[in-house]
Amino acid sequence: MKQLELNRRTLMGATAAMSAAAMVQSWMAPAQASVTPERLLRMRTNRTIVSTDPGYMVGGMETVLQYACLAQLATLNEGPDWSWSPSEFVSHVEQVDAQTIVFELKTGIQWYDGTTHEVISELDAEDVKFSLERIKESEWKDKAAALDHVEVTGSHSGIIHLNQPFAPVWYTWLASGTGTILCRKSVEASGGKYDGMFNFYIGPFRLKEWSPKQFYELEANPFWTGTPAGINTVRFFIIEDEKTAEIAYEAGDVDFTHISTDTLARYQSDGAPDNTVLKVYPGLLWTWMGINTEHPKLQDVRVRKAIQRAIDVDTILAAAYAGVAPKSHGIVPPGVLGHRTTSNYSFAPDEARALIAEAGAEGLQLELKTINRTDRMAAATVIQANLADVGIELDVIPLDPGPFWNLGLESSGDDWKDLQLWIMRYGDAPDPSQMSQWYVEAQVGVWNWERWKDSEFDALFLEGLGETDEARREEIYLRMQDIMEDTGAYVWITHEPVGIIHREDLSPSIRPNGWQFYMQKFAWT
């Protein structure tokens, strides 16, 4: 996309959002006034589901489905602090020392087929062993980097042996989506992994209906003998654009949605809609502009460092995030060990021009790809203007989430070969190992789209997993971010807050990052 006038872009975006909202409304169920569990809960979700397999998912709303329909050893608690409790699937789970976790499952809990609703098998220790050990060979293998093996000691009991101490194992793995326990028989029958929705269930909900690009719906599992779901039916509407979701909410068509940062600022200033609760979470997100170090136009580190210094992040924060999102200096969010408060570069267009001249890269033409969201497009417009100021012509290419998330994946085709610049946002568990895991050499071609490799970085990552001294861990993760920044492959943008609105008579269950929900505990009041 060539540079657009801001007022024209805004007008086109609003028109598109209203058209999308009208389409969404056509397949939404009408609101109901009942406060009983039978009242439908209408949730907004931001994208279609590609895979709910814990080892091969994108990550995000998939974990909400896993928590609702599958099994875990532990669950994350509500509240502002990160803590965990044993799940309803275990009679006992305990970390007895730094490298040993014992568990015992409750007996008599059955897996059911998602189509026939017939019993498949009973949840047992072999399911736990299968589910946890397979993560070591998956796309999320760094979550299980500290796992040695799972020892089955009885039909429903076992020992998780770690190969080194790893204090945050509960928050980053066992109580997260990648710690989900699967039905071994079903997954093995499907070839060892699966795409799309799981076709088995065991938890408080089961999948009722799935229309891949429109919605998916959960209903209470009639065979569940644990704490009953507070709401019997939950429909998740796929609305990719946050502005469209906000229009749908204000029209009364959804009951719960995340909101954009500029709307968050407006609601904080002027008040939220009537009968609405506004919640704000610091989140565990980090947003940056990435640069492909292997692309022929960007292999010279001087060009990459020129781009770093050409971009005015303060203007991005004002234009794209309404001034409510803090400036970032790395991948680790505020409040997490290893958070940086300064960068080793700053906005310096004269330095950028000098580096471009030194590299002989005058007249450079580049592409930036981004998800077609209001904030990302506003950020891209600022970046486009900044680069033009130092002599780089930038073409901005907006994409839908599905194609965007395939760009850097070698398994999804050859798009990664042409990828140059992009705006990216990740979120993860509250430990710096989880922010840094995506940039090791093994992630090149998977989630390390910048495609650089550094032996010191990889060695520090492994050291950080086993280090228990917090001061040393802080040194490790600060150094790792220095290494990342020195590649020239990153322009740090923000750790944006997470804003949520929901109906005043809805009592939700939300984890401290603002993205993980336990649907079982949602209730109408």
MILUM-328486 format. One record per residue (C-alpha): residue number from 1; residue in one letter; y negated, z, x negated. Coordinates in steps of 0.02 Angstrom, whole numbers. Layout:
N
<NUM; 'A'; <Y; Z; X>>
...
// end
This chain:
525
<1; 'M'; <0; 0; 0>>
<2; 'K'; <-171; -45; -69>>
<3; 'Q'; <-312; 80; -55>>
<4; 'L'; <-364; 117; 125>>
<5; 'E'; <-519; 188; 202>>
<6; 'L'; <-481; 369; 243>>
<7; 'N'; <-546; 360; 423>>
<8; 'R'; <-440; 206; 458>>
<9; 'R'; <-285; 290; 387>>
<10; 'T'; <-317; 444; 491>>
<11; 'L'; <-340; 342; 650>>
<12; 'M'; <-181; 242; 618>>
<13; 'G'; <-83; 401; 581>>
<14; 'A'; <-142; 484; 741>>
<15; 'T'; <-98; 330; 844>>
<16; 'A'; <75; 322; 766>>
<17; 'A'; <101; 507; 795>>
<18; 'M'; <55; 494; 980>>
<19; 'S'; <173; 345; 1001>>
<20; 'A'; <313; 439; 916>>
<21; 'A'; <279; 592; 1022>>
<22; 'A'; <295; 488; 1180>>
<23; 'M'; <462; 421; 1119>>
<24; 'V'; <522; 596; 1076>>
<25; 'Q'; <471; 661; 1247>>
<26; 'S'; <578; 530; 1332>>
<27; 'W'; <739; 610; 1270>>
<28; 'M'; <688; 792; 1275>>
<29; 'A'; <752; 911; 1407>>
<30; 'P'; <620; 990; 1518>>
<31; 'A'; <562; 1168; 1482>>
<32; 'Q'; <645; 1309; 1577>>
<33; 'A'; <568; 1475; 1629>>
<34; 'S'; <725; 1582; 1621>>
<35; 'V'; <738; 1720; 1489>>
<36; 'T'; <929; 1724; 1497>>
<37; 'P'; <1043; 1660; 1357>>
<38; 'E'; <1068; 1502; 1462>>
<39; 'R'; <889; 1447; 1431>>
<40; 'L'; <890; 1299; 1311>>
<41; 'L'; <805; 1325; 1142>>
<42; 'R'; <722; 1167; 1076>>
<43; 'M'; <699; 1166; 888>>
<44; 'R'; <616; 1033; 781>>
<45; 'T'; <708; 975; 624>>
<46; 'N'; <631; 859; 496>>
<47; 'R'; <767; 731; 461>>
<48; 'T'; <936; 665; 510>>
<49; 'I'; <1094; 741; 438>>
<50; 'V'; <1182; 639; 303>>
<51; 'S'; <1313; 767; 255>>
<52; 'T'; <1345; 949; 297>>
<53; 'D'; <1470; 963; 153>>
<54; 'P'; <1404; 1111; 49>>
<55; 'G'; <1441; 1018; -112>>
<56; 'Y'; <1357; 854; -64>>
<57; 'M'; <1218; 893; 59>>
<58; 'V'; <1032; 865; 31>>
<59; 'G'; <1001; 1048; 71>>
<60; 'G'; <887; 1121; 204>>
<61; 'M'; <932; 1117; 388>>
<62; 'E'; <1113; 1086; 340>>
<63; 'T'; <1122; 1270; 290>>
<64; 'V'; <1064; 1322; 465>>
<65; 'L'; <1213; 1228; 538>>
<66; 'Q'; <1331; 1302; 409>>
<67; 'Y'; <1272; 1479; 448>>
<68; 'A'; <1294; 1446; 634>>
<69; 'C'; <1464; 1361; 637>>
<70; 'L'; <1558; 1398; 476>>
<71; 'A'; <1599; 1554; 374>>
<72; 'Q'; <1519; 1653; 232>>
<73; 'L'; <1564; 1808; 133>>
<74; 'A'; <1385; 1874; 143>>
<75; 'T'; <1225; 1844; 239>>
<76; 'L'; <1043; 1858; 191>>
<77; 'N'; <942; 1993; 278>>
<78; 'E'; <781; 1972; 374>>
<79; 'G'; <616; 2041; 312>>
<80; 'P'; <495; 2004; 170>>
<81; 'D'; <615; 2053; 30>>
<82; 'W'; <774; 1966; -25>>
<83; 'S'; <931; 2068; 11>>
<84; 'W'; <1106; 2033; 77>>
<85; 'S'; <1240; 2112; 185>>
<86; 'P'; <1427; 2080; 210>>
<87; 'S'; <1459; 1946; 341>>
<88; 'E'; <1557; 1968; 502>>
<89; 'F'; <1702; 1874; 423>>
<90; 'V'; <1742; 2011; 297>>
<91; 'S'; <1805; 2188; 312>>
<92; 'H'; <1748; 2222; 134>>
<93; 'V'; <1654; 2130; -4>>
<94; 'E'; <1586; 2214; -160>>
<95; 'Q'; <1528; 2172; -335>>
<96; 'V'; <1625; 2302; -435>>
<97; 'D'; <1552; 2253; -603>>
<98; 'A'; <1441; 2118; -679>>
<99; 'Q'; <1581; 1988; -679>>
<100; 'T'; <1695; 2040; -536>>
<101; 'I'; <1677; 2027; -347>>
<102; 'V'; <1816; 2082; -229>>
<103; 'F'; <1832; 2030; -48>>
<104; 'E'; <1945; 2056; 101>>
<105; 'L'; <1933; 1946; 255>>
<106; 'K'; <1957; 2007; 432>>
<107; 'T'; <2121; 1949; 506>>
<108; 'G'; <2144; 1840; 659>>
<109; 'I'; <1987; 1732; 643>>
<110; 'Q'; <2036; 1552; 682>>
<111; 'W'; <1972; 1381; 632>>
<112; 'Y'; <1958; 1258; 776>>
<113; 'D'; <1956; 1068; 783>>
<114; 'G'; <1784; 1003; 831>>
<115; 'T'; <1855; 868; 945>>
<116; 'T'; <2008; 944; 1028>>
<117; 'H'; <1954; 1127; 1009>>
<118; 'E'; <2133; 1170; 963>>
<119; 'V'; <2174; 1297; 828>>
<120; 'I'; <2189; 1223; 653>>
<121; 'S'; <2231; 1379; 552>>
<122; 'E'; <2178; 1558; 520>>
<123; 'L'; <2037; 1595; 397>>
<124; 'D'; <2120; 1656; 237>>
<125; 'A'; <2091; 1687; 52>>
<126; 'E'; <2149; 1511; 8>>
<127; 'D'; <2000; 1444; 108>>
<128; 'V'; <1885; 1552; 2>>
<129; 'K'; <1964; 1497; -161>>
<130; 'F'; <1959; 1313; -111>>
<131; 'S'; <1779; 1319; -49>>
<132; 'L'; <1703; 1411; -197>>
<133; 'E'; <1799; 1323; -336>>
<134; 'R'; <1762; 1148; -269>>
<135; 'I'; <1575; 1180; -292>>
<136; 'K'; <1604; 1181; -480>>
<137; 'E'; <1644; 995; -470>>
<138; 'S'; <1512; 947; -341>>
<139; 'E'; <1333; 885; -344>>
<140; 'W'; <1281; 1068; -329>>
<141; 'K'; <1393; 1124; -472>>
<142; 'D'; <1256; 1223; -559>>
<143; 'K'; <1259; 1345; -414>>
<144; 'A'; <1435; 1393; -470>>
<145; 'A'; <1403; 1384; -658>>
<146; 'A'; <1447; 1568; -677>>
<147; 'L'; <1613; 1552; -585>>
<148; 'D'; <1773; 1563; -687>>
<149; 'H'; <1899; 1563; -545>>
<150; 'V'; <1948; 1644; -380>>
<151; 'E'; <2107; 1746; -386>>
<152; 'V'; <2203; 1761; -222>>
<153; 'T'; <2278; 1936; -214>>
<154; 'G'; <2341; 1932; -35>>
<155; 'S'; <2336; 1824; 121>>
<156; 'H'; <2159; 1884; 160>>
<157; 'S'; <2102; 1961; -4>>
<158; 'G'; <2045; 1900; -174>>
<159; 'I'; <1940; 1925; -329>>
<160; 'I'; <1796; 1813; -384>>
<161; 'H'; <1795; 1812; -573>>
<162; 'L'; <1631; 1762; -658>>
<163; 'N'; <1628; 1696; -836>>
<164; 'Q'; <1469; 1794; -875>>
<165; 'P'; <1352; 1916; -788>>
<166; 'F'; <1240; 1834; -659>>
<167; 'A'; <1136; 1958; -557>>
<168; 'P'; <1066; 1837; -424>>
<169; 'V'; <1237; 1765; -379>>
<170; 'W'; <1219; 1826; -198>>
<171; 'Y'; <1050; 1746; -163>>
<172; 'T'; <1078; 1585; -257>>
<173; 'W'; <1258; 1550; -207>>
<174; 'L'; <1372; 1666; -109>>
<175; 'A'; <1250; 1701; 33>>
<176; 'S'; <1175; 1526; 28>>
<177; 'G'; <1233; 1360; 99>>
<178; 'T'; <1333; 1314; -55>>
<179; 'G'; <1430; 1477; -33>>
<180; 'T'; <1492; 1419; 138>>
<181; 'I'; <1678; 1440; 168>>
<182; 'L'; <1764; 1283; 236>>
<183; 'C'; <1927; 1249; 324>>
<184; 'R'; <2036; 1196; 177>>
<185; 'K'; <2162; 1102; 284>>
<186; 'S'; <2028; 997; 369>>
<187; 'V'; <1933; 953; 211>>
<188; 'E'; <2091; 911; 113>>
<189; 'A'; <2147; 800; 258>>
<190; 'S'; <1983; 705; 247>>
<191; 'G'; <2007; 670; 61>>
<192; 'G'; <1924; 824; -15>>
<193; 'K'; <1746; 797; 49>>
<194; 'Y'; <1660; 733; 204>>
<195; 'D'; <1500; 649; 264>>
<196; 'G'; <1401; 682; 422>>
<197; 'M'; <1443; 833; 528>>
<198; 'F'; <1592; 946; 499>>
<199; 'N'; <1730; 922; 628>>
<200; 'F'; <1790; 1103; 626>>
<201; 'Y'; <1710; 1269; 669>>
<202; 'I'; <1739; 1456; 661>>
<203; 'G'; <1570; 1544; 683>>
<204; 'P'; <1463; 1595; 831>>
<205; 'F'; <1417; 1413; 872>>
<206; 'R'; <1502; 1245; 877>>
<207; 'L'; <1432; 1068; 879>>
<208; 'K'; <1415; 1004; 1057>>
<209; 'E'; <1331; 836; 1031>>
<210; 'W'; <1258; 734; 888>>
<211; 'S'; <1149; 579; 903>>
<212; 'P'; <1116; 545; 717>>
<213; 'K'; <935; 487; 725>>
<214; 'Q'; <880; 583; 880>>
<215; 'F'; <954; 758; 896>>
<216; 'Y'; <1103; 873; 873>>
<217; 'E'; <1150; 1014; 990>>
<218; 'L'; <1245; 1176; 964>>
<219; 'E'; <1331; 1280; 1096>>
<220; 'A'; <1401; 1456; 1087>>
<221; 'N'; <1581; 1460; 1023>>
<222; 'P'; <1686; 1530; 1167>>
<223; 'F'; <1819; 1588; 1044>>
<224; 'W'; <1700; 1691; 937>>
<225; 'T'; <1737; 1878; 943>>
<226; 'G'; <1594; 1938; 833>>
<227; 'T'; <1415; 1975; 884>>
<228; 'P'; <1377; 1850; 1023>>
<229; 'A'; <1239; 1721; 1005>>
<230; 'G'; <1078; 1773; 1089>>
<231; 'I'; <1050; 1596; 1154>>
<232; 'N'; <1194; 1489; 1215>>
<233; 'T'; <1125; 1314; 1182>>
<234; 'V'; <1010; 1253; 1044>>
<235; 'R'; <952; 1074; 1030>>
<236; 'F'; <874; 1014; 866>>
<237; 'F'; <759; 864; 888>>
<238; 'I'; <738; 754; 734>>
<239; 'I'; <550; 729; 713>>
<240; 'E'; <511; 676; 536>>
<241; 'D'; <322; 686; 543>>
<242; 'E'; <248; 861; 556>>
<243; 'K'; <98; 797; 653>>
<244; 'T'; <213; 720; 783>>
<245; 'A'; <306; 886; 793>>
<246; 'E'; <142; 979; 820>>
<247; 'I'; <96; 862; 963>>
<248; 'A'; <269; 888; 1039>>
<249; 'Y'; <247; 1077; 1027>>
<250; 'E'; <74; 1076; 1104>>
<251; 'A'; <142; 965; 1244>>
<252; 'G'; <276; 1095; 1280>>
<253; 'D'; <420; 987; 1222>>
<254; 'V'; <484; 1096; 1079>>
<255; 'D'; <486; 1285; 1058>>
<256; 'F'; <492; 1305; 870>>
<257; 'T'; <425; 1198; 727>>
<258; 'H'; <356; 1200; 551>>
<259; 'I'; <176; 1142; 539>>
<260; 'S'; <72; 1050; 411>>
<261; 'T'; <-42; 1144; 292>>
<262; 'D'; <-202; 1075; 369>>
<263; 'T'; <-144; 1131; 542>>
<264; 'L'; <-100; 1300; 467>>
<265; 'A'; <-278; 1314; 403>>
<266; 'R'; <-347; 1264; 573>>
<267; 'Y'; <-239; 1388; 668>>
<268; 'Q'; <-285; 1527; 547>>
<269; 'S'; <-469; 1488; 575>>
<270; 'D'; <-474; 1445; 760>>
<271; 'G'; <-316; 1525; 827>>
<272; 'A'; <-147; 1454; 875>>
<273; 'P'; <-111; 1377; 1047>>
<274; 'D'; <-89; 1495; 1195>>
<275; 'N'; <74; 1593; 1205>>
<276; 'T'; <113; 1550; 1024>>
<277; 'V'; <158; 1656; 873>>
<278; 'L'; <101; 1591; 703>>
<279; 'K'; <203; 1646; 553>>
<280; 'V'; <161; 1612; 370>>
<281; 'Y'; <283; 1628; 225>>
<282; 'P'; <245; 1612; 39>>
<283; 'G'; <399; 1503; 27>>
<284; 'L'; <501; 1449; -124>>
<285; 'L'; <436; 1271; -133>>
<286; 'W'; <366; 1173; -278>>
<287; 'T'; <281; 1004; -264>>
<288; 'W'; <244; 886; -407>>
<289; 'M'; <220; 704; -452>>
<290; 'G'; <366; 641; -555>>
<291; 'I'; <368; 504; -687>>
<292; 'N'; <524; 406; -736>>
<293; 'T'; <534; 423; -926>>
<294; 'E'; <659; 279; -940>>
<295; 'H'; <555; 148; -849>>
<296; 'P'; <492; 16; -973>>
<297; 'K'; <311; 44; -922>>
<298; 'L'; <325; 232; -944>>
<299; 'Q'; <435; 258; -1097>>
<300; 'D'; <284; 297; -1208>>
<301; 'V'; <248; 483; -1193>>
<302; 'R'; <63; 446; -1224>>
<303; 'V'; <56; 347; -1062>>
<304; 'R'; <141; 488; -967>>
<305; 'K'; <23; 619; -1040>>
<306; 'A'; <-125; 508; -998>>
<307; 'I'; <-67; 506; -816>>
<308; 'Q'; <-52; 697; -819>>
<309; 'R'; <-232; 713; -877>>
<310; 'A'; <-300; 579; -761>>
<311; 'I'; <-254; 669; -599>>
<312; 'D'; <-370; 796; -519>>
<313; 'V'; <-253; 920; -434>>
<314; 'D'; <-397; 1024; -365>>
<315; 'T'; <-454; 874; -264>>
<316; 'I'; <-275; 845; -204>>
<317; 'L'; <-266; 1025; -143>>
<318; 'A'; <-429; 1006; -47>>
<319; 'A'; <-386; 835; 27>>
<320; 'A'; <-201; 857; 64>>
<321; 'Y'; <-178; 1044; 90>>
<322; 'A'; <-344; 1099; 167>>
<323; 'G'; <-370; 1222; 25>>
<324; 'V'; <-233; 1342; 87>>
<325; 'A'; <-103; 1295; -45>>
<326; 'P'; <-116; 1369; -221>>
<327; 'K'; <-120; 1263; -377>>
<328; 'S'; <44; 1263; -471>>
<329; 'H'; <78; 1261; -657>>
<330; 'G'; <266; 1236; -655>>
<331; 'I'; <420; 1244; -547>>
<332; 'V'; <436; 1432; -522>>
<333; 'P'; <340; 1496; -368>>
<334; 'P'; <229; 1651; -366>>
<335; 'G'; <325; 1814; -353>>
<336; 'V'; <478; 1745; -445>>
<337; 'L'; <516; 1790; -625>>
<338; 'G'; <455; 1651; -741>>
<339; 'H'; <303; 1600; -639>>
<340; 'R'; <170; 1516; -746>>
<341; 'T'; <-15; 1546; -717>>
<342; 'T'; <-81; 1410; -835>>
<343; 'S'; <-33; 1236; -894>>
<344; 'N'; <-47; 1158; -1066>>
<345; 'Y'; <-146; 1011; -996>>
<346; 'S'; <-292; 995; -877>>
<347; 'F'; <-391; 862; -785>>
<348; 'A'; <-471; 765; -926>>
<349; 'P'; <-503; 581; -886>>
<350; 'D'; <-583; 545; -1054>>
<351; 'E'; <-426; 607; -1142>>
<352; 'A'; <-323; 499; -1025>>
<353; 'R'; <-422; 342; -1068>>
<354; 'A'; <-404; 379; -1254>>
<355; 'L'; <-216; 401; -1239>>
<356; 'I'; <-199; 238; -1141>>
<357; 'A'; <-299; 145; -1274>>
<358; 'E'; <-195; 225; -1413>>
<359; 'A'; <-36; 168; -1326>>
<360; 'G'; <-104; -7; -1297>>
<361; 'A'; <-72; 11; -1111>>
<362; 'E'; <-236; -54; -1041>>
<363; 'G'; <-217; -147; -876>>
<364; 'L'; <-63; -48; -826>>
<365; 'Q'; <0; -76; -648>>
<366; 'L'; <114; 54; -569>>
<367; 'E'; <196; 102; -404>>
<368; 'L'; <201; 273; -323>>
<369; 'K'; <328; 305; -186>>
<370; 'T'; <315; 449; -65>>
<371; 'I'; <378; 510; 102>>
<372; 'N'; <260; 448; 237>>
<373; 'R'; <184; 616; 283>>
<374; 'T'; <0; 654; 307>>
<375; 'D'; <-13; 774; 160>>
<376; 'R'; <86; 663; 41>>
<377; 'M'; <-15; 509; 87>>
<378; 'A'; <-178; 606; 63>>
<379; 'A'; <-118; 663; -108>>
<380; 'A'; <-66; 485; -151>>
<381; 'T'; <-240; 421; -104>>
<382; 'V'; <-321; 545; -226>>
<383; 'I'; <-196; 498; -363>>
<384; 'Q'; <-231; 314; -332>>
<385; 'A'; <-418; 341; -354>>
<386; 'N'; <-395; 451; -508>>
<387; 'L'; <-285; 323; -596>>
<388; 'A'; <-403; 181; -552>>
<389; 'D'; <-540; 281; -639>>
<390; 'V'; <-444; 273; -803>>
<391; 'G'; <-394; 90; -784>>
<392; 'I'; <-223; 105; -701>>
<393; 'E'; <-194; 7; -541>>
<394; 'L'; <-79; 101; -423>>
<395; 'D'; <12; 32; -272>>
<396; 'V'; <62; 171; -149>>
<397; 'I'; <223; 138; -54>>
<398; 'P'; <260; 254; 95>>
<399; 'L'; <443; 277; 144>>
<400; 'D'; <542; 364; 280>>
<401; 'P'; <637; 518; 220>>
<402; 'G'; <808; 435; 220>>
<403; 'P'; <767; 293; 99>>
<404; 'F'; <657; 408; -5>>
<405; 'W'; <793; 535; -40>>
<406; 'N'; <906; 397; -107>>
<407; 'L'; <781; 329; -232>>
<408; 'G'; <840; 421; -386>>
<409; 'L'; <1025; 435; -344>>
<410; 'E'; <1133; 319; -448>>
<411; 'S'; <1270; 341; -318>>
<412; 'S'; <1157; 260; -186>>
<413; 'G'; <1120; 98; -275>>
<414; 'D'; <1000; 30; -406>>
<415; 'D'; <832; 91; -338>>
<416; 'W'; <823; 217; -480>>
<417; 'K'; <801; 77; -605>>
<418; 'D'; <636; 24; -527>>
<419; 'L'; <572; 199; -486>>
<420; 'Q'; <407; 236; -576>>
<421; 'L'; <304; 376; -494>>
<422; 'W'; <340; 481; -340>>
<423; 'I'; <283; 639; -252>>
<424; 'M'; <424; 764; -233>>
<425; 'R'; <451; 936; -158>>
<426; 'Y'; <600; 1049; -187>>
<427; 'G'; <643; 1222; -123>>
<428; 'D'; <779; 1342; -176>>
<429; 'A'; <838; 1522; -191>>
<430; 'P'; <729; 1660; -265>>
<431; 'D'; <782; 1648; -447>>
<432; 'P'; <713; 1536; -586>>
<433; 'S'; <887; 1474; -629>>
<434; 'Q'; <887; 1387; -460>>
<435; 'M'; <722; 1299; -491>>
<436; 'S'; <773; 1242; -666>>
<437; 'Q'; <951; 1186; -626>>
<438; 'W'; <894; 1016; -563>>
<439; 'Y'; <824; 960; -732>>
<440; 'V'; <975; 981; -847>>
<441; 'E'; <1054; 826; -923>>
<442; 'A'; <1198; 829; -799>>
<443; 'Q'; <1073; 802; -658>>
<444; 'V'; <1007; 637; -727>>
<445; 'G'; <1052; 509; -596>>
<446; 'V'; <1071; 645; -465>>
<447; 'W'; <916; 754; -441>>
<448; 'N'; <834; 739; -614>>
<449; 'W'; <743; 580; -566>>
<450; 'E'; <628; 594; -717>>
<451; 'R'; <785; 555; -820>>
<452; 'W'; <744; 651; -979>>
<453; 'K'; <869; 752; -1080>>
<454; 'D'; <838; 899; -1196>>
<455; 'S'; <973; 1001; -1283>>
<456; 'E'; <862; 1154; -1301>>
<457; 'F'; <824; 1152; -1115>>
<458; 'D'; <1009; 1143; -1070>>
<459; 'A'; <1053; 1284; -1192>>
<460; 'L'; <915; 1393; -1120>>
<461; 'F'; <976; 1360; -944>>
<462; 'L'; <1149; 1425; -988>>
<463; 'E'; <1075; 1574; -1081>>
<464; 'G'; <967; 1618; -931>>
<465; 'L'; <1116; 1623; -815>>
<466; 'G'; <1198; 1763; -915>>
<467; 'E'; <1045; 1857; -976>>
<468; 'T'; <1018; 2024; -888>>
<469; 'D'; <861; 2081; -982>>
<470; 'E'; <714; 2029; -872>>
<471; 'A'; <590; 2014; -1015>>
<472; 'R'; <704; 1893; -1108>>
<473; 'R'; <740; 1797; -947>>
<474; 'E'; <552; 1777; -921>>
<475; 'E'; <534; 1706; -1097>>
<476; 'I'; <676; 1584; -1065>>
<477; 'Y'; <605; 1511; -905>>
<478; 'L'; <427; 1501; -970>>
<479; 'R'; <490; 1405; -1122>>
<480; 'M'; <593; 1289; -1010>>
<481; 'Q'; <438; 1243; -911>>
<482; 'D'; <343; 1210; -1073>>
<483; 'I'; <481; 1087; -1121>>
<484; 'M'; <470; 1002; -951>>
<485; 'E'; <282; 987; -958>>
<486; 'D'; <286; 919; -1137>>
<487; 'T'; <390; 769; -1080>>
<488; 'G'; <236; 710; -987>>
<489; 'A'; <348; 678; -838>>
<490; 'Y'; <268; 806; -721>>
<491; 'V'; <102; 829; -635>>
<492; 'W'; <113; 1001; -555>>
<493; 'I'; <31; 1007; -384>>
<494; 'T'; <67; 1160; -276>>
<495; 'H'; <181; 1295; -208>>
<496; 'E'; <133; 1266; -29>>
<497; 'P'; <149; 1403; 101>>
<498; 'V'; <267; 1379; 248>>
<499; 'G'; <190; 1386; 421>>
<500; 'I'; <292; 1406; 580>>
<501; 'I'; <242; 1415; 763>>
<502; 'H'; <355; 1468; 906>>
<503; 'R'; <344; 1523; 1087>>
<504; 'E'; <283; 1700; 1113>>
<505; 'D'; <439; 1746; 1212>>
<506; 'L'; <557; 1689; 1073>>
<507; 'S'; <625; 1814; 947>>
<508; 'P'; <683; 1712; 795>>
<509; 'S'; <780; 1763; 641>>
<510; 'I'; <696; 1689; 486>>
<511; 'R'; <729; 1722; 303>>
<512; 'P'; <588; 1758; 178>>
<513; 'N'; <570; 1576; 124>>
<514; 'G'; <529; 1517; 300>>
<515; 'W'; <668; 1386; 300>>
<516; 'Q'; <832; 1478; 328>>
<517; 'F'; <873; 1533; 504>>
<518; 'Y'; <1017; 1628; 582>>
<519; 'M'; <1032; 1547; 753>>
<520; 'Q'; <1153; 1682; 811>>
<521; 'K'; <1009; 1808; 810>>
<522; 'F'; <881; 1702; 902>>
<523; 'A'; <846; 1768; 1077>>
<524; 'W'; <727; 1748; 1222>>
<525; 'T'; <633; 1907; 1265>>
// end
